[in-house]
Amino acid sequence: DTLPLNLKKIPTSCTVSKIGNHFIVDPVHEEEEKVEARLTVEVEEDGTLCALQKGGDKPLTAEDIDNMVGIGIEKSKELRKFL
């Protein structure tokens, strides 16, 4: 027996990168070379934040993290429409 795959509980992820005072979603290779910090945000369908991973050499402020998580949640909602 096979069961259908329930895509509702599968989290979607989005990486938000910071270059200077700008935030970029899923940067291309040329942009990645300039990234100071990045935050990968994983979100379930209901908007529940289920994982965060910070990368890059520079620190992030609490305001940066709040903004980046908000962007990540919004973009993850957009990505889910394609599942």
GIDA-V323518 format. One record per backbone hydrogen bond with DSSP energy under -0.5 kcal/mol. CO is the residue of the C=O (numbers start at 1). NH is the residue of the N-H. If there is no record, write none. Layout:
BEGIN
<<CO/NH> <CO/NH>>
END
This chain:
BEGIN
<<5/7> <6/9> <8/45> <9/11> <12/43> <14/16> <14/41> <15/17> <15/26> <16/39> <17/24> <18/36> <18/37> <19/22> <22/19> <24/17> <28/31> <28/32> <29/33> <31/34> <31/35> <32/35> <36/58> <37/18> <38/55> <39/16> <39/41> <40/53> <41/14> <42/50> <42/51> <43/12> <44/47> <48/44> <48/50> <51/42> <53/40> <55/38> <61/65> <62/66> <63/67> <64/68> <65/69> <66/70> <67/71> <68/72> <69/73> <70/74> <71/75> <72/76> <73/77> <74/78> <75/79> <76/80> <77/81> <78/81> <79/82> <80/83>>
END
